[in-house]
């Protein structure tokens, strides 16, 4: 048992396990393997996953509140209709995952890797995407109002039709992302012009 009654599980292999519709609270999984496991409908609250492997796992319809996935691997993982609320995906890697539709409410995606991810139309309001890998990701029509994108890698990022008003972005985004039809505010417009070598005068 961990501190404050937290159950700690280290190095366990749950590959191919049927763990659907379970309710997990106050647990900590470290270096555990969930390859091809059925975790559909799973509900977690105050759970921490560290260095866990979810390759091929089914997390569809799962709900995660105040839960952290730290440096976890999601490859060909089904996450559609999954909800993350007040949670963290710090440093986790997503490859070839089914992510839409997904709910991200006050989620920390700092240092996460979402390269080439299909996140069209996703609402990122209240999320942090600091230093996140978004290379060639598809965020067309996504809502990113007020989102922190500082240091994010944005080469080839598709933001066509996205709402970026109030978002904190680096100068590189204005040069490397596709922004046709994106909504930006006046301050961002000036920054975008400066990034392209233009001089804005009243």
Phi and psi restraints in degrees (value plus and minus 20) as a CYANA .aco file:
   2 UNK   PHI    -110.0   -70.0
   2 UNK   PSI    -187.9  -147.9
   3 UNK   PHI     -89.5   -49.5
   3 UNK   PSI     131.2   171.2
   4 UNK   PHI      33.7    73.7
   4 UNK   PSI      14.8    54.8
   5 UNK   PHI      58.2    98.2
   5 UNK   PSI      -7.7    32.3
   6 UNK   PHI     -94.2   -54.2
   6 UNK   PSI     110.2   150.2
   7 UNK   PHI    -104.0   -64.0
   7 UNK   PSI     106.7   146.7
   8 UNK   PHI    -128.9   -88.9
   8 UNK   PSI     109.2   149.2
   9 UNK   PHI    -143.5  -103.5
   9 UNK   PSI     102.2   142.2
  10 UNK   PHI    -143.9  -103.9
  10 UNK   PSI     107.7   147.7
  11 UNK   PHI      49.0    89.0
  11 UNK   PSI       0.0    40.0
  12 UNK   PHI    -103.7   -63.7
  12 UNK   PSI     129.0   169.0
  13 UNK   PHI    -127.4   -87.4
  13 UNK   PSI      90.6   130.6
  14 UNK   PHI    -127.0   -87.0
  14 UNK   PSI       3.6    43.6
  15 UNK   PHI     -75.9   -35.9
  15 UNK   PSI     114.6   154.6
  16 UNK   PHI      44.7    84.7
  16 UNK   PSI      -9.4    30.6
  17 UNK   PHI     -93.5   -53.5
  17 UNK   PSI     129.2   169.2
  18 UNK   PHI    -116.8   -76.8
  18 UNK   PSI      80.5   120.5
  19 UNK   PHI    -145.0  -105.0
  19 UNK   PSI       7.4    47.4
  20 UNK   PHI     -89.8   -49.8
  20 UNK   PSI     126.8   166.8
  21 UNK   PHI      39.6    79.6
  21 UNK   PSI       5.3    45.3
  22 UNK   PHI    -101.3   -61.3
  22 UNK   PSI     141.5   181.5
  23 UNK   PHI    -143.2  -103.2
  23 UNK   PSI      93.4   133.4
  24 UNK   PHI    -133.0   -93.0
  24 UNK   PSI     110.2   150.2
  25 UNK   PHI    -154.9  -114.9
  25 UNK   PSI     119.7   159.7
  26 UNK   PHI      32.2    72.2
  26 UNK   PSI      38.7    78.7
  27 UNK   PHI    -148.6  -108.6
  27 UNK   PSI     137.9   177.9
  28 UNK   PHI    -156.3  -116.3
  28 UNK   PSI      96.3   136.3
  29 UNK   PHI    -126.9   -86.9
  29 UNK   PSI     104.1   144.1
  30 UNK   PHI    -143.7  -103.7
  30 UNK   PSI     107.8   147.8
  31 UNK   PHI      33.8    73.8
  31 UNK   PSI      19.3    59.3
  32 UNK   PHI    -117.1   -77.1
  32 UNK   PSI     133.2   173.2
  33 UNK   PHI    -131.6   -91.6
  33 UNK   PSI     104.6   144.6
  34 UNK   PHI    -140.1  -100.1
  34 UNK   PSI      13.1    53.1
  35 UNK   PHI     -79.4   -39.4
  35 UNK   PSI     107.1   147.1
  36 UNK   PHI      37.8    77.8
  36 UNK   PSI       0.9    40.9
  37 UNK   PHI     -98.9   -58.9
  37 UNK   PSI     129.4   169.4
  38 UNK   PHI    -112.3   -72.3
  38 UNK   PSI      82.3   122.3
  39 UNK   PHI    -135.4   -95.4
  39 UNK   PSI       1.3    41.3
  40 UNK   PHI     -82.2   -42.2
  40 UNK   PSI     116.6   156.6
  41 UNK   PHI      54.2    94.2
  41 UNK   PSI     -12.5    27.5
  42 UNK   PHI     -83.3   -43.3
  42 UNK   PSI     120.0   160.0
  43 UNK   PHI    -140.1  -100.1
  43 UNK   PSI     103.0   143.0
  44 UNK   PHI    -141.3  -101.3
  44 UNK   PSI     126.4   166.4
  45 UNK   PHI    -163.7  -123.7
  45 UNK   PSI     100.5   140.5
  46 UNK   PHI      35.3    75.3
  46 UNK   PSI      31.6    71.6
  47 UNK   PHI    -135.1   -95.1
  47 UNK   PSI     123.2   163.2
  48 UNK   PHI    -142.1  -102.1
  48 UNK   PSI     103.1   143.1
  49 UNK   PHI    -129.3   -89.3
  49 UNK   PSI     102.0   142.0
  50 UNK   PHI    -142.7  -102.7
  50 UNK   PSI     104.6   144.6
  51 UNK   PHI      34.5    74.5
  51 UNK   PSI      21.8    61.8
  52 UNK   PHI    -118.8   -78.8
  52 UNK   PSI     131.7   171.7
  53 UNK   PHI    -130.2   -90.2
  53 UNK   PSI      95.6   135.6
  54 UNK   PHI    -129.7   -89.7
  54 UNK   PSI       6.7    46.7
  55 UNK   PHI     -76.3   -36.3
  55 UNK   PSI     105.1   145.1
  56 UNK   PHI      52.0    92.0
  56 UNK   PSI     -15.6    24.4
  57 UNK   PHI     -96.2   -56.2
  57 UNK   PSI     134.5   174.5
  58 UNK   PHI    -125.4   -85.4
  58 UNK   PSI      84.9   124.9
  59 UNK   PHI    -130.0   -90.0
  59 UNK   PSI      -2.4    37.6
  60 UNK   PHI     -80.3   -40.3
  60 UNK   PSI     118.9   158.9
  61 UNK   PHI      50.9    90.9
  61 UNK   PSI      -8.9    31.1
  62 UNK   PHI    -102.9   -62.9
  62 UNK   PSI     139.3   179.3
  63 UNK   PHI    -152.3  -112.3
  63 UNK   PSI     109.5   149.5
  64 UNK   PHI    -149.6  -109.6
  64 UNK   PSI      98.3   138.3
  65 UNK   PHI    -139.1   -99.1
  65 UNK   PSI     107.7   147.7
  66 UNK   PHI      31.2    71.2
  66 UNK   PSI      20.1    60.1
  67 UNK   PHI    -133.8   -93.8
  67 UNK   PSI     125.6   165.6
  68 UNK   PHI    -138.5   -98.5
  68 UNK   PSI     112.0   152.0
  69 UNK   PHI    -134.0   -94.0
  69 UNK   PSI      78.8   118.8
  70 UNK   PHI    -120.8   -80.8
  70 UNK   PSI      98.2   138.2
  71 UNK   PHI      33.0    73.0
  71 UNK   PSI      22.1    62.1
  72 UNK   PHI    -113.5   -73.5
  72 UNK   PSI     139.7   179.7
  73 UNK   PHI    -130.9   -90.9
  73 UNK   PSI     102.9   142.9
  74 UNK   PHI    -140.6  -100.6
  74 UNK   PSI      82.8   122.8
  75 UNK   PHI    -143.5  -103.5
  75 UNK   PSI     104.3   144.3
  76 UNK   PHI      33.5    73.5
  76 UNK   PSI      15.2    55.2
  77 UNK   PHI    -110.6   -70.6
  77 UNK   PSI     118.3   158.3
  78 UNK   PHI    -110.6   -70.6
  78 UNK   PSI      96.0   136.0
  79 UNK   PHI    -144.1  -104.1
  79 UNK   PSI      -2.9    37.1
  80 UNK   PHI     -90.2   -50.2
  80 UNK   PSI     123.3   163.3
  81 UNK   PHI      42.4    82.4
  81 UNK   PSI       3.0    43.0
  82 UNK   PHI    -108.0   -68.0
  82 UNK   PSI     126.8   166.8
  83 UNK   PHI    -140.2  -100.2
  83 UNK   PSI     108.7   148.7
  84 UNK   PHI    -138.8   -98.8
  84 UNK   PSI      98.8   138.8
  85 UNK   PHI    -148.0  -108.0
  85 UNK   PSI     104.6   144.6
  86 UNK   PHI      37.7    77.7
  86 UNK   PSI      16.3    56.3
  87 UNK   PHI    -139.5   -99.5
  87 UNK   PSI     156.0   196.0
  88 UNK   PHI    -150.6  -110.6
  88 UNK   PSI     119.8   159.8
  89 UNK   PHI    -142.6  -102.6
  89 UNK   PSI      13.9    53.9
  90 UNK   PHI     -73.0   -33.0
  90 UNK   PSI      99.7   139.7
  91 UNK   PHI      50.6    90.6
  91 UNK   PSI     -10.0    30.0
  92 UNK   PHI    -102.1   -62.1
  92 UNK   PSI     135.1   175.1
  93 UNK   PHI    -135.6   -95.6
  93 UNK   PSI     110.8   150.8
  94 UNK   PHI    -140.1  -100.1
  94 UNK   PSI     101.3   141.3
  95 UNK   PHI    -155.1  -115.1
  95 UNK   PSI     107.9   147.9
  96 UNK   PHI      34.6    74.6
  96 UNK   PSI      17.8    57.8
  97 UNK   PHI    -115.9   -75.9
  97 UNK   PSI     131.5   171.5
  98 UNK   PHI    -111.3   -71.3
  98 UNK   PSI      89.6   129.6
  99 UNK   PHI    -131.9   -91.9
  99 UNK   PSI     -35.2     4.8
 100 UNK   PHI    -128.7   -88.7
 100 UNK   PSI     125.0   165.0
 101 UNK   PHI     -96.4   -56.4
 101 UNK   PSI     129.9   169.9
 102 UNK   PHI    -161.6  -121.6
 102 UNK   PSI     126.3   166.3
 103 UNK   PHI    -125.7   -85.7
 103 UNK   PSI     102.9   142.9
 104 UNK   PHI    -142.4  -102.4
 104 UNK   PSI      80.6   120.6
 105 UNK   PHI    -135.5   -95.5
 105 UNK   PSI      89.0   129.0
 106 UNK   PHI      35.5    75.5
 106 UNK   PSI      36.9    76.9
 107 UNK   PHI    -130.9   -90.9
 107 UNK   PSI     116.4   156.4
 108 UNK   PHI    -114.5   -74.5
 108 UNK   PSI      92.2   132.2
 109 UNK   PHI    -129.1   -89.1
 109 UNK   PSI       2.2    42.2
 110 UNK   PHI     -75.6   -35.6
 110 UNK   PSI     111.2   151.2
 111 UNK   PHI      45.6    85.6
 111 UNK   PSI     -12.4    27.6
 112 UNK   PHI     -93.0   -53.0
 112 UNK   PSI     136.5   176.5
 113 UNK   PHI    -131.4   -91.4
 113 UNK   PSI      94.0   134.0
 114 UNK   PHI    -144.9  -104.9
 114 UNK   PSI       8.7    48.7
 115 UNK   PHI     -76.4   -36.4
 115 UNK   PSI     110.6   150.6
 116 UNK   PHI      46.0    86.0
 116 UNK   PSI      -8.9    31.1
 117 UNK   PHI     -91.4   -51.4
 117 UNK   PSI     124.7   164.7
 118 UNK   PHI    -113.5   -73.5
 118 UNK   PSI      83.0   123.0
 119 UNK   PHI    -146.0  -106.0
 119 UNK   PSI      14.7    54.7
 120 UNK   PHI     -79.7   -39.7
 120 UNK   PSI     110.9   150.9
 121 UNK   PHI      54.9    94.9
 121 UNK   PSI     -16.2    23.8
 122 UNK   PHI     -94.3   -54.3
 122 UNK   PSI     121.5   161.5
 123 UNK   PHI    -113.3   -73.3
 123 UNK   PSI      92.5   132.5
 124 UNK   PHI    -121.2   -81.2
 124 UNK   PSI      -7.3    32.7
 125 UNK   PHI     -72.7   -32.7
 125 UNK   PSI     108.9   148.9
 126 UNK   PHI      63.5   103.5
 126 UNK   PSI     -17.9    22.1
 127 UNK   PHI    -114.9   -74.9
 127 UNK   PSI     141.4   181.4
 128 UNK   PHI    -134.6   -94.6
 128 UNK   PSI     111.1   151.1
 129 UNK   PHI    -146.4  -106.4
 129 UNK   PSI      17.9    57.9
 130 UNK   PHI     -86.2   -46.2
 130 UNK   PSI     107.8   147.8
 131 UNK   PHI      36.1    76.1
 131 UNK   PSI       7.2    47.2
 132 UNK   PHI     -99.9   -59.9
 132 UNK   PSI     121.2   161.2
 133 UNK   PHI    -101.9   -61.9
 133 UNK   PSI      88.6   128.6
 134 UNK   PHI    -137.8   -97.8
 134 UNK   PSI       3.1    43.1
 135 UNK   PHI     -79.4   -39.4
 135 UNK   PSI     101.9   141.9
 136 UNK   PHI      40.0    80.0
 136 UNK   PSI       0.3    40.3
 137 UNK   PHI     -95.5   -55.5
 137 UNK   PSI     136.5   176.5
 138 UNK   PHI    -131.2   -91.2
 138 UNK   PSI      81.5   121.5
 139 UNK   PHI    -135.2   -95.2
 139 UNK   PSI      10.8    50.8
 140 UNK   PHI     -77.5   -37.5
 140 UNK   PSI     116.1   156.1
 141 UNK   PHI      41.9    81.9
 141 UNK   PSI      -6.5    33.5
 142 UNK   PHI     -92.8   -52.8
 142 UNK   PSI     136.6   176.6
 143 UNK   PHI    -123.4   -83.4
 143 UNK   PSI      98.3   138.3
 144 UNK   PHI    -147.5  -107.5
 144 UNK   PSI      10.6    50.6
 145 UNK   PHI     -82.9   -42.9
 145 UNK   PSI     102.5   142.5
 146 UNK   PHI      52.7    92.7
 146 UNK   PSI     -11.3    28.7
 147 UNK   PHI     -97.8   -57.8
 147 UNK   PSI     122.5   162.5
 148 UNK   PHI    -107.4   -67.4
 148 UNK   PSI      87.7   127.7
 149 UNK   PHI    -130.2   -90.2
 149 UNK   PSI       1.0    41.0
 150 UNK   PHI     -77.3   -37.3
 150 UNK   PSI     107.8   147.8
 151 UNK   PHI      54.8    94.8
 151 UNK   PSI     -15.6    24.4
 152 UNK   PHI     -86.7   -46.7
 152 UNK   PSI     125.6   165.6
 153 UNK   PHI    -107.8   -67.8
 153 UNK   PSI      98.0   138.0
 154 UNK   PHI    -144.8  -104.8
 154 UNK   PSI      -5.2    34.8
 155 UNK   PHI     -80.3   -40.3
 155 UNK   PSI     103.8   143.8
 156 UNK   PHI      54.6    94.6
 156 UNK   PSI     -14.7    25.3
 157 UNK   PHI     -85.6   -45.6
 157 UNK   PSI     112.5   152.5
 158 UNK   PHI    -118.8   -78.8
 158 UNK   PSI      94.5   134.5
 159 UNK   PHI    -141.4  -101.4
 159 UNK   PSI       0.9    40.9
 160 UNK   PHI     -75.9   -35.9
 160 UNK   PSI     106.2   146.2
 161 UNK   PHI      54.9    94.9
 161 UNK   PSI     -15.2    24.8
 162 UNK   PHI     -98.1   -58.1
 162 UNK   PSI     137.8   177.8
 163 UNK   PHI    -122.7   -82.7
 163 UNK   PSI      87.1   127.1
 164 UNK   PHI    -127.5   -87.5
 164 UNK   PSI     -12.6    27.4
 165 UNK   PHI     -77.2   -37.2
 165 UNK   PSI     106.2   146.2
 166 UNK   PHI      61.5   101.5
 166 UNK   PSI     -22.5    17.5
 167 UNK   PHI     -92.2   -52.2
 167 UNK   PSI     125.6   165.6
 168 UNK   PHI    -111.8   -71.8
 168 UNK   PSI      93.0   133.0
 169 UNK   PHI    -150.8  -110.8
 169 UNK   PSI     133.5   173.5
 170 UNK   PHI    -105.6   -65.6
 170 UNK   PSI     143.5   183.5
 171 UNK   PHI     -79.3   -39.3
 171 UNK   PSI     -49.2    -9.2
 172 UNK   PHI     -81.4   -41.4
 172 UNK   PSI     -52.6   -12.6
 173 UNK   PHI     -80.4   -40.4
 173 UNK   PSI     -60.5   -20.5
 174 UNK   PHI     -85.0   -45.0
 174 UNK   PSI     -40.0     0.0
 175 UNK   PHI    -119.2   -79.2
 175 UNK   PSI     -45.8    -5.8
 176 UNK   PHI    -129.6   -89.6
 176 UNK   PSI     -40.4    -0.4
 177 UNK   PHI    -115.9   -75.9
 177 UNK   PSI     138.4   178.4
 178 UNK   PHI    -114.6   -74.6
 178 UNK   PSI     104.0   144.0
 179 UNK   PHI    -147.2  -107.2
 179 UNK   PSI      -1.5    38.5
 180 UNK   PHI     -79.0   -39.0
 180 UNK   PSI     104.0   144.0
 181 UNK   PHI      57.3    97.3
 181 UNK   PSI     -13.6    26.4
 182 UNK   PHI     -92.4   -52.4
 182 UNK   PSI     128.6   168.6
 183 UNK   PHI    -115.2   -75.2
 183 UNK   PSI     104.2   144.2
 184 UNK   PHI    -152.4  -112.4
 184 UNK   PSI     142.3   182.3
 185 UNK   PHI    -115.0   -75.0
 185 UNK   PSI     157.5   197.5
 186 UNK   PHI     -83.1   -43.1
 186 UNK   PSI     -60.8   -20.8
 187 UNK   PHI     -81.2   -41.2
 187 UNK   PSI     -62.2   -22.2
 188 UNK   PHI     -87.0   -47.0
 188 UNK   PSI     -55.9   -15.9
 189 UNK   PHI     -81.7   -41.7
 189 UNK   PSI     -60.3   -20.3
 190 UNK   PHI     -85.3   -45.3
 190 UNK   PSI     -62.9   -22.9
 191 UNK   PHI     -84.4   -44.4
 191 UNK   PSI     -58.2   -18.2
 192 UNK   PHI     -85.4   -45.4
 192 UNK   PSI     -63.1   -23.1
 193 UNK   PHI     -82.0   -42.0
 193 UNK   PSI     -63.2   -23.2
 194 UNK   PHI     -83.2   -43.2
 194 UNK   PSI     -58.3   -18.3
 195 UNK   PHI     -83.3   -43.3
 195 UNK   PSI     -46.2    -6.2
 196 UNK   PHI    -116.9   -76.9
 196 UNK   PSI      -8.8    31.2
 197 UNK   PHI      60.1   100.1
 197 UNK   PSI      -5.4    34.6
 198 UNK   PHI    -110.4   -70.4
 198 UNK   PSI     135.0   175.0
 199 UNK   PHI    -132.5   -92.5
 199 UNK   PSI     102.0   142.0
 200 UNK   PHI    -117.5   -77.5
 200 UNK   PSI     102.1   142.1
 201 UNK   PHI    -145.5  -105.5
 201 UNK   PSI     126.3   166.3
